[in-house]
Amino acid sequence: MKEGIHPAYREVCFVDLSNGFKFVTRSCAQTRETVTMEDGRELPLYKLETSSESHPFYTGTQKSIDNLGGRVEKFRNKFAKVGIKK
């Protein structure tokens, strides 16, 4: 392999900002911050908006569009005639 052309592949701590969930995995993600883990290791820190711990699909709190009080049907009824040209 050529020297100097590959990104740094190392352990990185990812933290979910919505609930504070942390997990460590190997990544090439570029970071400027570091965090000290419970075991004393200092790792690069990458902040996430959402992860599997807070995403509605994975937590089972996702809502179905069909159950939102008939909004889809109201929209279809309201704009059904707009697409028809005579």
PDB file with one MODEL, atoms N, CA, C and O in Angstrom:
MODEL        1
ATOM      1  N   MET A   1       0.839  -1.183   0.000  1.00  0.00           N
ATOM      2  CA  MET A   1       0.000   0.000   0.000  1.00  0.00           C
ATOM      3  C   MET A   1       0.881   1.243   0.000  1.00  0.00           C
ATOM      4  O   MET A   1       1.951   1.269   0.608  1.00  0.00           O
ATOM      5  N   LYS A   2       0.402   2.274  -0.701  1.00  0.00           N
ATOM      6  CA  LYS A   2       1.149   3.521  -0.729  1.00  0.00           C
ATOM      7  C   LYS A   2       1.002   4.242   0.602  1.00  0.00           C
ATOM      8  O   LYS A   2      -0.063   4.206   1.219  1.00  0.00           O
ATOM      9  N   GLU A   3       2.044   4.880   1.035  1.00  0.00           N
ATOM     10  CA  GLU A   3       2.037   5.637   2.285  1.00  0.00           C
ATOM     11  C   GLU A   3       1.393   7.008   2.064  1.00  0.00           C
ATOM     12  O   GLU A   3       1.587   7.638   1.024  1.00  0.00           O
ATOM     13  N   GLY A   4       0.636   7.452   3.046  1.00  0.00           N
ATOM     14  CA  GLY A   4       0.108   8.812   3.051  1.00  0.00           C
ATOM     15  C   GLY A   4      -1.154   9.063   2.241  1.00  0.00           C
ATOM     16  O   GLY A   4      -1.607  10.206   2.183  1.00  0.00           O
ATOM     17  N   ILE A   5      -1.748   8.044   1.608  1.00  0.00           N
ATOM     18  CA  ILE A   5      -2.957   8.291   0.817  1.00  0.00           C
ATOM     19  C   ILE A   5      -4.212   7.705   1.462  1.00  0.00           C
ATOM     20  O   ILE A   5      -5.321   7.970   0.999  1.00  0.00           O
ATOM     21  N   HIS A   6      -4.055   6.925   2.508  1.00  0.00           N
ATOM     22  CA  HIS A   6      -5.203   6.292   3.150  1.00  0.00           C
ATOM     23  C   HIS A   6      -5.604   7.068   4.405  1.00  0.00           C
ATOM     24  O   HIS A   6      -4.742   7.570   5.127  1.00  0.00           O
ATOM     25  N   PRO A   7      -6.918   7.170   4.668  1.00  0.00           N
ATOM     26  CA  PRO A   7      -7.348   7.853   5.892  1.00  0.00           C
ATOM     27  C   PRO A   7      -7.014   7.032   7.133  1.00  0.00           C
ATOM     28  O   PRO A   7      -6.806   5.821   7.060  1.00  0.00           O
ATOM     29  N   ALA A   8      -6.968   7.709   8.257  1.00  0.00           N
ATOM     30  CA  ALA A   8      -6.655   7.040   9.523  1.00  0.00           C
ATOM     31  C   ALA A   8      -7.856   6.193   9.951  1.00  0.00           C
ATOM     32  O   ALA A   8      -8.944   6.721  10.179  1.00  0.00           O
ATOM     33  N   TYR A   9      -7.655   4.894  10.058  1.00  0.00           N
ATOM     34  CA  TYR A   9      -8.697   3.959  10.472  1.00  0.00           C
ATOM     35  C   TYR A   9      -8.413   3.587  11.917  1.00  0.00           C
ATOM     36  O   TYR A   9      -7.438   2.894  12.208  1.00  0.00           O
ATOM     37  N   ARG A  10      -9.272   4.052  12.822  1.00  0.00           N
ATOM     38  CA  ARG A  10      -9.000   3.886  14.245  1.00  0.00           C
ATOM     39  C   ARG A  10     -10.312   3.745  15.009  1.00  0.00           C
ATOM     40  O   ARG A  10     -11.392   3.891  14.437  1.00  0.00           O
ATOM     41  N   GLU A  11     -10.206   3.460  16.309  1.00  0.00           N
ATOM     42  CA  GLU A  11     -11.404   3.401  17.144  1.00  0.00           C
ATOM     43  C   GLU A  11     -11.918   4.816  17.380  1.00  0.00           C
ATOM     44  O   GLU A  11     -11.149   5.733  17.666  1.00  0.00           O
ATOM     45  N   VAL A  12     -13.240   4.975  17.253  1.00  0.00           N
ATOM     46  CA  VAL A  12     -13.900   6.264  17.445  1.00  0.00           C
ATOM     47  C   VAL A  12     -15.107   6.047  18.346  1.00  0.00           C
ATOM     48  O   VAL A  12     -15.818   5.052  18.207  1.00  0.00           O
ATOM     49  N   CYS A  13     -15.342   6.975  19.269  1.00  0.00           N
ATOM     50  CA  CYS A  13     -16.522   6.928  20.129  1.00  0.00           C
ATOM     51  C   CYS A  13     -17.615   7.774  19.493  1.00  0.00           C
ATOM     52  O   CYS A  13     -17.424   8.966  19.252  1.00  0.00           O
ATOM     53  N   PHE A  14     -18.758   7.161  19.225  1.00  0.00           N
ATOM     54  CA  PHE A  14     -19.918   7.859  18.694  1.00  0.00           C
ATOM     55  C   PHE A  14     -20.878   8.092  19.842  1.00  0.00           C
ATOM     56  O   PHE A  14     -21.131   7.181  20.630  1.00  0.00           O
ATOM     57  N   VAL A  15     -21.422   9.306  19.952  1.00  0.00           N
ATOM     58  CA  VAL A  15     -22.372   9.615  21.018  1.00  0.00           C
ATOM     59  C   VAL A  15     -23.648  10.174  20.397  1.00  0.00           C
ATOM     60  O   VAL A  15     -23.597  11.049  19.533  1.00  0.00           O
ATOM     61  N   ASP A  16     -24.794   9.660  20.847  1.00  0.00           N
ATOM     62  CA  ASP A  16     -26.107  10.121  20.414  1.00  0.00           C
ATOM     63  C   ASP A  16     -26.466  11.336  21.265  1.00  0.00           C
ATOM     64  O   ASP A  16     -26.584  11.222  22.485  1.00  0.00           O
ATOM     65  N   LEU A  17     -26.642  12.497  20.632  1.00  0.00           N
ATOM     66  CA  LEU A  17     -26.905  13.719  21.382  1.00  0.00           C
ATOM     67  C   LEU A  17     -28.298  13.754  22.012  1.00  0.00           C
ATOM     68  O   LEU A  17     -28.517  14.495  22.971  1.00  0.00           O
ATOM     69  N   SER A  18     -29.235  12.972  21.494  1.00  0.00           N
ATOM     70  CA  SER A  18     -30.590  13.016  22.034  1.00  0.00           C
ATOM     71  C   SER A  18     -30.734  12.272  23.354  1.00  0.00           C
ATOM     72  O   SER A  18     -31.602  12.613  24.158  1.00  0.00           O
ATOM     73  N   ASN A  19     -29.887  11.245  23.599  1.00  0.00           N
ATOM     74  CA  ASN A  19     -30.034  10.503  24.852  1.00  0.00           C
ATOM     75  C   ASN A  19     -28.703  10.146  25.520  1.00  0.00           C
ATOM     76  O   ASN A  19     -28.704   9.502  26.569  1.00  0.00           O
ATOM     77  N   GLY A  20     -27.577  10.546  24.940  1.00  0.00           N
ATOM     78  CA  GLY A  20     -26.285  10.304  25.563  1.00  0.00           C
ATOM     79  C   GLY A  20     -25.715   8.906  25.377  1.00  0.00           C
ATOM     80  O   GLY A  20     -24.694   8.578  25.982  1.00  0.00           O
ATOM     81  N   PHE A  21     -26.348   8.073  24.555  1.00  0.00           N
ATOM     82  CA  PHE A  21     -25.878   6.708  24.303  1.00  0.00           C
ATOM     83  C   PHE A  21     -24.533   6.761  23.581  1.00  0.00           C
ATOM     84  O   PHE A  21     -24.387   7.480  22.593  1.00  0.00           O
ATOM     85  N   LYS A  22     -23.551   6.001  24.072  1.00  0.00           N
ATOM     86  CA  LYS A  22     -22.217   5.963  23.476  1.00  0.00           C
ATOM     87  C   LYS A  22     -21.908   4.553  22.995  1.00  0.00           C
ATOM     88  O   LYS A  22     -22.293   3.567  23.623  1.00  0.00           O
ATOM     89  N   PHE A  23     -21.205   4.476  21.870  1.00  0.00           N
ATOM     90  CA  PHE A  23     -20.671   3.197  21.416  1.00  0.00           C
ATOM     91  C   PHE A  23     -19.356   3.441  20.682  1.00  0.00           C
ATOM     92  O   PHE A  23     -19.144   4.495  20.082  1.00  0.00           O
ATOM     93  N   VAL A  24     -18.490   2.451  20.744  1.00  0.00           N
ATOM     94  CA  VAL A  24     -17.155   2.546  20.150  1.00  0.00           C
ATOM     95  C   VAL A  24     -17.072   1.562  18.992  1.00  0.00           C
ATOM     96  O   VAL A  24     -17.441   0.395  19.120  1.00  0.00           O
ATOM     97  N   THR A  25     -16.584   2.053  17.870  1.00  0.00           N
ATOM     98  CA  THR A  25     -16.345   1.220  16.703  1.00  0.00           C
ATOM     99  C   THR A  25     -15.176   1.800  15.933  1.00  0.00           C
ATOM    100  O   THR A  25     -14.730   2.913  16.210  1.00  0.00           O
ATOM    101  N   ARG A  26     -14.686   1.050  14.973  1.00  0.00           N
ATOM    102  CA  ARG A  26     -13.581   1.547  14.154  1.00  0.00           C
ATOM    103  C   ARG A  26     -14.150   2.335  12.991  1.00  0.00           C
ATOM    104  O   ARG A  26     -15.146   1.927  12.394  1.00  0.00           O
ATOM    105  N   SER A  27     -13.519   3.478  12.659  1.00  0.00           N
ATOM    106  CA  SER A  27     -14.031   4.358  11.627  1.00  0.00           C
ATOM    107  C   SER A  27     -12.930   5.246  11.081  1.00  0.00           C
ATOM    108  O   SER A  27     -11.876   5.403  11.698  1.00  0.00           O
ATOM    109  N   CYS A  28     -13.186   5.826   9.916  1.00  0.00           N
ATOM    110  CA  CYS A  28     -12.296   6.824   9.308  1.00  0.00           C
ATOM    111  C   CYS A  28     -12.862   8.229   9.498  1.00  0.00           C
ATOM    112  O   CYS A  28     -12.328   9.184   8.933  1.00  0.00           O
ATOM    113  N   ALA A  29     -13.927   8.375  10.279  1.00  0.00           N
ATOM    114  CA  ALA A  29     -14.576   9.670  10.469  1.00  0.00           C
ATOM    115  C   ALA A  29     -13.590  10.679  11.052  1.00  0.00           C
ATOM    116  O   ALA A  29     -12.878  10.391  12.014  1.00  0.00           O
ATOM    117  N   GLN A  30     -13.563  11.869  10.450  1.00  0.00           N
ATOM    118  CA  GLN A  30     -12.691  12.934  10.916  1.00  0.00           C
ATOM    119  C   GLN A  30     -13.343  13.655  12.095  1.00  0.00           C
ATOM    120  O   GLN A  30     -14.507  14.048  12.009  1.00  0.00           O
ATOM    121  N   THR A  31     -12.619  13.830  13.180  1.00  0.00           N
ATOM    122  CA  THR A  31     -13.150  14.498  14.362  1.00  0.00           C
ATOM    123  C   THR A  31     -12.126  15.491  14.901  1.00  0.00           C
ATOM    124  O   THR A  31     -10.928  15.383  14.639  1.00  0.00           O
ATOM    125  N   ARG A  32     -12.631  16.460  15.660  1.00  0.00           N
ATOM    126  CA  ARG A  32     -11.757  17.433  16.304  1.00  0.00           C
ATOM    127  C   ARG A  32     -11.761  17.284  17.816  1.00  0.00           C
ATOM    128  O   ARG A  32     -10.845  17.747  18.495  1.00  0.00           O
ATOM    129  N   GLU A  33     -12.795  16.637  18.341  1.00  0.00           N
ATOM    130  CA  GLU A  33     -12.937  16.487  19.790  1.00  0.00           C
ATOM    131  C   GLU A  33     -12.513  15.085  20.222  1.00  0.00           C
ATOM    132  O   GLU A  33     -12.506  14.143  19.429  1.00  0.00           O
ATOM    133  N   THR A  34     -12.162  14.978  21.500  1.00  0.00           N
ATOM    134  CA  THR A  34     -11.840  13.673  22.084  1.00  0.00           C
ATOM    135  C   THR A  34     -12.645  13.501  23.370  1.00  0.00           C
ATOM    136  O   THR A  34     -13.140  14.467  23.951  1.00  0.00           O
ATOM    137  N   VAL A  35     -12.761  12.258  23.791  1.00  0.00           N
ATOM    138  CA  VAL A  35     -13.469  11.933  25.023  1.00  0.00           C
ATOM    139  C   VAL A  35     -12.660  10.864  25.758  1.00  0.00           C
ATOM    140  O   VAL A  35     -12.051   9.992  25.138  1.00  0.00           O
ATOM    141  N   THR A  36     -12.666  10.948  27.085  1.00  0.00           N
ATOM    142  CA  THR A  36     -12.003   9.934  27.896  1.00  0.00           C
ATOM    143  C   THR A  36     -13.053   8.923  28.335  1.00  0.00           C
ATOM    144  O   THR A  36     -14.049   9.278  28.966  1.00  0.00           O
ATOM    145  N   MET A  37     -12.820   7.661  27.993  1.00  0.00           N
ATOM    146  CA  MET A  37     -13.764   6.596  28.314  1.00  0.00           C
ATOM    147  C   MET A  37     -13.590   6.173  29.768  1.00  0.00           C
ATOM    148  O   MET A  37     -12.639   6.583  30.433  1.00  0.00           O
ATOM    149  N   GLU A  38     -14.521   5.345  30.261  1.00  0.00           N
ATOM    150  CA  GLU A  38     -14.494   4.882  31.643  1.00  0.00           C
ATOM    151  C   GLU A  38     -13.242   4.067  31.958  1.00  0.00           C
ATOM    152  O   GLU A  38     -12.773   4.058  33.096  1.00  0.00           O
ATOM    153  N   ASP A  39     -12.707   3.388  30.958  1.00  0.00           N
ATOM    154  CA  ASP A  39     -11.516   2.567  31.169  1.00  0.00           C
ATOM    155  C   ASP A  39     -10.210   3.349  30.993  1.00  0.00           C
ATOM    156  O   ASP A  39      -9.131   2.759  31.045  1.00  0.00           O
ATOM    157  N   GLY A  40     -10.294   4.665  30.787  1.00  0.00           N
ATOM    158  CA  GLY A  40      -9.112   5.509  30.709  1.00  0.00           C
ATOM    159  C   GLY A  40      -8.614   5.808  29.299  1.00  0.00           C
ATOM    160  O   GLY A  40      -7.730   6.646  29.122  1.00  0.00           O
ATOM    161  N   ARG A  41      -9.169   5.133  28.295  1.00  0.00           N
ATOM    162  CA  ARG A  41      -8.753   5.398  26.918  1.00  0.00           C
ATOM    163  C   ARG A  41      -9.260   6.764  26.464  1.00  0.00           C
ATOM    164  O   ARG A  41     -10.373   7.161  26.809  1.00  0.00           O
ATOM    165  N   GLU A  42      -8.457   7.474  25.702  1.00  0.00           N
ATOM    166  CA  GLU A  42      -8.893   8.744  25.109  1.00  0.00           C
ATOM    167  C   GLU A  42      -9.125   8.492  23.624  1.00  0.00           C
ATOM    168  O   GLU A  42      -8.197   8.153  22.889  1.00  0.00           O
ATOM    169  N   LEU A  43     -10.382   8.662  23.189  1.00  0.00           N
ATOM    170  CA  LEU A  43     -10.775   8.356  21.822  1.00  0.00           C
ATOM    171  C   LEU A  43     -11.331   9.598  21.133  1.00  0.00           C
ATOM    172  O   LEU A  43     -11.845  10.500  21.793  1.00  0.00           O
ATOM    173  N   PRO A  44     -11.226   9.644  19.804  1.00  0.00           N
ATOM    174  CA  PRO A  44     -11.892  10.721  19.068  1.00  0.00           C
ATOM    175  C   PRO A  44     -13.402  10.623  19.274  1.00  0.00           C
ATOM    176  O   PRO A  44     -13.946   9.523  19.373  1.00  0.00           O
ATOM    177  N   LEU A  45     -14.078  11.767  19.339  1.00  0.00           N
ATOM    178  CA  LEU A  45     -15.522  11.818  19.595  1.00  0.00           C
ATOM    179  C   LEU A  45     -16.253  12.292  18.356  1.00  0.00           C
ATOM    180  O   LEU A  45     -15.901  13.321  17.780  1.00  0.00           O
ATOM    181  N   TYR A  46     -17.279  11.542  17.940  1.00  0.00           N
ATOM    182  CA  TYR A  46     -18.127  11.909  16.809  1.00  0.00           C
ATOM    183  C   TYR A  46     -19.554  12.000  17.321  1.00  0.00           C
ATOM    184  O   TYR A  46     -20.074  11.030  17.873  1.00  0.00           O
ATOM    185  N   LYS A  47     -20.204  13.166  17.145  1.00  0.00           N
ATOM    186  CA  LYS A  47     -21.554  13.393  17.663  1.00  0.00           C
ATOM    187  C   LYS A  47     -22.592  13.077  16.595  1.00  0.00           C
ATOM    188  O   LYS A  47     -22.468  13.493  15.443  1.00  0.00           O
ATOM    189  N   LEU A  48     -23.631  12.325  17.006  1.00  0.00           N
ATOM    190  CA  LEU A  48     -24.722  11.925  16.117  1.00  0.00           C
ATOM    191  C   LEU A  48     -26.021  12.569  16.553  1.00  0.00           C
ATOM    192  O   LEU A  48     -26.251  12.756  17.748  1.00  0.00           O
ATOM    193  N   GLU A  49     -26.873  12.912  15.601  1.00  0.00           N
ATOM    194  CA  GLU A  49     -28.203  13.425  15.925  1.00  0.00           C
ATOM    195  C   GLU A  49     -29.109  12.300  16.405  1.00  0.00           C
ATOM    196  O   GLU A  49     -29.902  12.487  17.327  1.00  0.00           O
ATOM    197  N   THR A  50     -28.992  11.144  15.787  1.00  0.00           N
ATOM    198  CA  THR A  50     -29.822  10.003  16.157  1.00  0.00           C
ATOM    199  C   THR A  50     -29.041   8.715  15.913  1.00  0.00           C
ATOM    200  O   THR A  50     -28.152   8.663  15.063  1.00  0.00           O
ATOM    201  N   SER A  51     -29.383   7.700  16.658  1.00  0.00           N
ATOM    202  CA  SER A  51     -28.764   6.383  16.488  1.00  0.00           C
ATOM    203  C   SER A  51     -29.864   5.333  16.624  1.00  0.00           C
ATOM    204  O   SER A  51     -31.043   5.673  16.714  1.00  0.00           O
ATOM    205  N   SER A  52     -29.485   4.081  16.640  1.00  0.00           N
ATOM    206  CA  SER A  52     -30.481   3.022  16.787  1.00  0.00           C
ATOM    207  C   SER A  52     -31.161   3.068  18.150  1.00  0.00           C
ATOM    208  O   SER A  52     -32.245   2.506  18.314  1.00  0.00           O
ATOM    209  N   GLU A  53     -30.550   3.720  19.125  1.00  0.00           N
ATOM    210  CA  GLU A  53     -31.150   3.833  20.459  1.00  0.00           C
ATOM    211  C   GLU A  53     -32.247   4.890  20.521  1.00  0.00           C
ATOM    212  O   GLU A  53     -33.084   4.848  21.422  1.00  0.00           O
ATOM    213  N   SER A  54     -32.262   5.851  19.569  1.00  0.00           N
ATOM    214  CA  SER A  54     -33.252   6.917  19.640  1.00  0.00           C
ATOM    215  C   SER A  54     -34.120   7.038  18.389  1.00  0.00           C
ATOM    216  O   SER A  54     -35.084   7.803  18.385  1.00  0.00           O
ATOM    217  N   HIS A  55     -33.796   6.296  17.326  1.00  0.00           N
ATOM    218  CA  HIS A  55     -34.573   6.399  16.089  1.00  0.00           C
ATOM    219  C   HIS A  55     -35.927   5.714  16.275  1.00  0.00           C
ATOM    220  O   HIS A  55     -35.983   4.599  16.795  1.00  0.00           O
ATOM    221  N   PRO A  56     -37.026   6.368  15.856  1.00  0.00           N
ATOM    222  CA  PRO A  56     -38.360   5.798  16.058  1.00  0.00           C
ATOM    223  C   PRO A  56     -38.557   4.419  15.441  1.00  0.00           C
ATOM    224  O   PRO A  56     -39.294   3.603  15.996  1.00  0.00           O
ATOM    225  N   PHE A  57     -37.931   4.144  14.332  1.00  0.00           N
ATOM    226  CA  PHE A  57     -38.096   2.827  13.704  1.00  0.00           C
ATOM    227  C   PHE A  57     -37.555   1.721  14.593  1.00  0.00           C
ATOM    228  O   PHE A  57     -38.187   0.674  14.733  1.00  0.00           O
ATOM    229  N   TYR A  58     -36.401   1.938  15.190  1.00  0.00           N
ATOM    230  CA  TYR A  58     -35.758   0.906  16.011  1.00  0.00           C
ATOM    231  C   TYR A  58     -36.325   0.843  17.427  1.00  0.00           C
ATOM    232  O   TYR A  58     -36.255  -0.204  18.071  1.00  0.00           O
ATOM    233  N   THR A  59     -36.885   1.947  17.921  1.00  0.00           N
ATOM    234  CA  THR A  59     -37.433   1.942  19.275  1.00  0.00           C
ATOM    235  C   THR A  59     -38.890   1.504  19.316  1.00  0.00           C
ATOM    236  O   THR A  59     -39.436   1.276  20.395  1.00  0.00           O
ATOM    237  N   GLY A  60     -39.524   1.383  18.156  1.00  0.00           N
ATOM    238  CA  GLY A  60     -40.909   0.932  18.095  1.00  0.00           C
ATOM    239  C   GLY A  60     -41.920   2.035  18.317  1.00  0.00           C
ATOM    240  O   GLY A  60     -43.092   1.740  18.549  1.00  0.00           O
ATOM    241  N   THR A  61     -41.518   3.294  18.255  1.00  0.00           N
ATOM    242  CA  THR A  61     -42.441   4.404  18.461  1.00  0.00           C
ATOM    243  C   THR A  61     -42.824   5.090  17.164  1.00  0.00           C
ATOM    244  O   THR A  61     -43.422   6.165  17.190  1.00  0.00           O
ATOM    245  N   GLN A  62     -42.490   4.485  16.023  1.00  0.00           N
ATOM    246  CA  GLN A  62     -42.815   5.082  14.730  1.00  0.00           C
ATOM    247  C   GLN A  62     -44.319   5.023  14.500  1.00  0.00           C
ATOM    248  O   GLN A  62     -44.966   4.019  14.799  1.00  0.00           O
ATOM    249  N   LYS A  63     -44.862   6.108  13.967  1.00  0.00           N
ATOM    250  CA  LYS A  63     -46.292   6.179  13.694  1.00  0.00           C
ATOM    251  C   LYS A  63     -46.548   5.891  12.226  1.00  0.00           C
ATOM    252  O   LYS A  63     -45.767   6.282  11.359  1.00  0.00           O
ATOM    253  N   SER A  64     -47.629   5.217  11.961  1.00  0.00           N
ATOM    254  CA  SER A  64     -48.012   4.922  10.589  1.00  0.00           C
ATOM    255  C   SER A  64     -48.799   6.094  10.026  1.00  0.00           C
ATOM    256  O   SER A  64     -49.574   6.726  10.744  1.00  0.00           O
ATOM    257  N   ILE A  65     -48.608   6.383   8.761  1.00  0.00           N
ATOM    258  CA  ILE A  65     -49.317   7.503   8.127  1.00  0.00           C
ATOM    259  C   ILE A  65     -50.810   7.231   8.069  1.00  0.00           C
ATOM    260  O   ILE A  65     -51.608   8.165   8.144  1.00  0.00           O
ATOM    261  N   ASP A  66     -51.195   5.990   7.938  1.00  0.00           N
ATOM    262  CA  ASP A  66     -52.612   5.645   7.842  1.00  0.00           C
ATOM    263  C   ASP A  66     -53.358   5.913   9.139  1.00  0.00           C
ATOM    264  O   ASP A  66     -54.580   6.063   9.113  1.00  0.00           O
ATOM    265  N   ASN A  67     -52.671   5.977  10.268  1.00  0.00           N
ATOM    266  CA  ASN A  67     -53.323   6.157  11.565  1.00  0.00           C
ATOM    267  C   ASN A  67     -53.300   7.598  12.057  1.00  0.00           C
ATOM    268  O   ASN A  67     -53.538   7.839  13.241  1.00  0.00           O
ATOM    269  N   LEU A  68     -53.023   8.554  11.192  1.00  0.00           N
ATOM    270  CA  LEU A  68     -52.912   9.944  11.623  1.00  0.00           C
ATOM    271  C   LEU A  68     -54.217  10.709  11.426  1.00  0.00           C
ATOM    272  O   LEU A  68     -54.186  11.863  11.000  1.00  0.00           O
ATOM    273  N   GLY A  69     -55.326  10.115  11.716  1.00  0.00           N
ATOM    274  CA  GLY A  69     -56.607  10.806  11.694  1.00  0.00           C
ATOM    275  C   GLY A  69     -57.147  11.099  10.312  1.00  0.00           C
ATOM    276  O   GLY A  69     -57.878  12.073  10.134  1.00  0.00           O
ATOM    277  N   GLY A  70     -56.809  10.287   9.336  1.00  0.00           N
ATOM    278  CA  GLY A  70     -57.359  10.465   8.002  1.00  0.00           C
ATOM    279  C   GLY A  70     -56.763  11.622   7.224  1.00  0.00           C
ATOM    280  O   GLY A  70     -57.400  12.120   6.296  1.00  0.00           O
ATOM    281  N   ARG A  71     -55.583  12.060   7.561  1.00  0.00           N
ATOM    282  CA  ARG A  71     -54.957  13.185   6.853  1.00  0.00           C
ATOM    283  C   ARG A  71     -54.741  12.882   5.383  1.00  0.00           C
ATOM    284  O   ARG A  71     -54.906  13.757   4.532  1.00  0.00           O
ATOM    285  N   VAL A  72     -54.376  11.653   5.085  1.00  0.00           N
ATOM    286  CA  VAL A  72     -54.129  11.282   3.697  1.00  0.00           C
ATOM    287  C   VAL A  72     -55.418  11.356   2.896  1.00  0.00           C
ATOM    288  O   VAL A  72     -55.432  11.866   1.775  1.00  0.00           O
ATOM    289  N   GLU A  73     -56.493  10.849   3.470  1.00  0.00           N
ATOM    290  CA  GLU A  73     -57.787  10.902   2.789  1.00  0.00           C
ATOM    291  C   GLU A  73     -58.277  12.337   2.619  1.00  0.00           C
ATOM    292  O   GLU A  73     -58.833  12.673   1.574  1.00  0.00           O
ATOM    293  N   LYS A  74     -58.083  13.182   3.619  1.00  0.00           N
ATOM    294  CA  LYS A  74     -58.467  14.594   3.508  1.00  0.00           C
ATOM    295  C   LYS A  74     -57.700  15.266   2.383  1.00  0.00           C
ATOM    296  O   LYS A  74     -58.271  16.047   1.622  1.00  0.00           O
ATOM    297  N   PHE A  75     -56.400  14.969   2.271  1.00  0.00           N
ATOM    298  CA  PHE A  75     -55.579  15.546   1.212  1.00  0.00           C
ATOM    299  C   PHE A  75     -56.060  15.078  -0.154  1.00  0.00           C
ATOM    300  O   PHE A  75     -56.197  15.879  -1.078  1.00  0.00           O
ATOM    301  N   ARG A  76     -56.312  13.789  -0.278  1.00  0.00           N
ATOM    302  CA  ARG A  76     -56.766  13.257  -1.568  1.00  0.00           C
ATOM    303  C   ARG A  76     -58.108  13.852  -1.976  1.00  0.00           C
ATOM    304  O   ARG A  76     -58.301  14.190  -3.144  1.00  0.00           O
ATOM    305  N   ASN A  77     -59.024  13.982  -1.044  1.00  0.00           N
ATOM    306  CA  ASN A  77     -60.323  14.573  -1.352  1.00  0.00           C
ATOM    307  C   ASN A  77     -60.208  16.044  -1.741  1.00  0.00           C
ATOM    308  O   ASN A  77     -60.899  16.505  -2.650  1.00  0.00           O
ATOM    309  N   LYS A  78     -59.346  16.772  -1.061  1.00  0.00           N
ATOM    310  CA  LYS A  78     -59.186  18.199  -1.309  1.00  0.00           C
ATOM    311  C   LYS A  78     -58.574  18.470  -2.680  1.00  0.00           C
ATOM    312  O   LYS A  78     -58.990  19.394  -3.378  1.00  0.00           O
ATOM    313  N   PHE A  79     -57.589  17.668  -3.061  1.00  0.00           N
ATOM    314  CA  PHE A  79     -56.859  17.926  -4.295  1.00  0.00           C
ATOM    315  C   PHE A  79     -57.176  16.936  -5.411  1.00  0.00           C
ATOM    316  O   PHE A  79     -56.429  16.861  -6.386  1.00  0.00           O
ATOM    317  N   ALA A  80     -58.248  16.187  -5.296  1.00  0.00           N
ATOM    318  CA  ALA A  80     -58.603  15.203  -6.317  1.00  0.00           C
ATOM    319  C   ALA A  80     -58.965  15.878  -7.639  1.00  0.00           C
ATOM    320  O   ALA A  80     -58.673  15.343  -8.709  1.00  0.00           O
ATOM    321  N   LYS A  81     -59.593  17.037  -7.572  1.00  0.00           N
ATOM    322  CA  LYS A  81     -60.047  17.712  -8.785  1.00  0.00           C
ATOM    323  C   LYS A  81     -58.963  18.578  -9.428  1.00  0.00           C
ATOM    324  O   LYS A  81     -59.114  18.998 -10.575  1.00  0.00           O
ATOM    325  N   VAL A  82     -57.899  18.843  -8.726  1.00  0.00           N
ATOM    326  CA  VAL A  82     -56.840  19.713  -9.241  1.00  0.00           C
ATOM    327  C   VAL A  82     -56.144  19.084 -10.432  1.00  0.00           C
ATOM    328  O   VAL A  82     -55.810  19.792 -11.381  1.00  0.00           O
ATOM    329  N   GLY A  83     -55.919  17.802 -10.415  1.00  0.00           N
ATOM    330  CA  GLY A  83     -55.196  17.122 -11.480  1.00  0.00           C
ATOM    331  C   GLY A  83     -56.035  16.879 -12.726  1.00  0.00           C
ATOM    332  O   GLY A  83     -55.478  16.561 -13.777  1.00  0.00           O
ATOM    333  N   ILE A  84     -57.351  17.017 -12.646  1.00  0.00           N
ATOM    334  CA  ILE A  84     -58.244  16.749 -13.774  1.00  0.00           C
ATOM    335  C   ILE A  84     -58.385  18.017 -14.610  1.00  0.00           C
ATOM    336  O   ILE A  84     -58.806  19.055 -14.101  1.00  0.00           O
ATOM    337  N   LYS A  85     -58.026  17.931 -15.920  1.00  0.00           N
ATOM    338  CA  LYS A  85     -58.148  19.059 -16.841  1.00  0.00           C
ATOM    339  C   LYS A  85     -59.142  18.693 -17.926  1.00  0.00           C
ATOM    340  O   LYS A  85     -59.108  17.585 -18.461  1.00  0.00           O
ATOM    341  N   LYS A  86     -60.024  19.621 -18.251  1.00  0.00           N
ATOM    342  CA  LYS A  86     -61.055  19.368 -19.268  1.00  0.00           C
ATOM    343  C   LYS A  86     -60.734  20.105 -20.536  1.00  0.00           C
ATOM    344  O   LYS A  86     -61.484  20.017 -21.508  1.00  0.00           O
TER     345      LYS A  86
ENDMDL
END
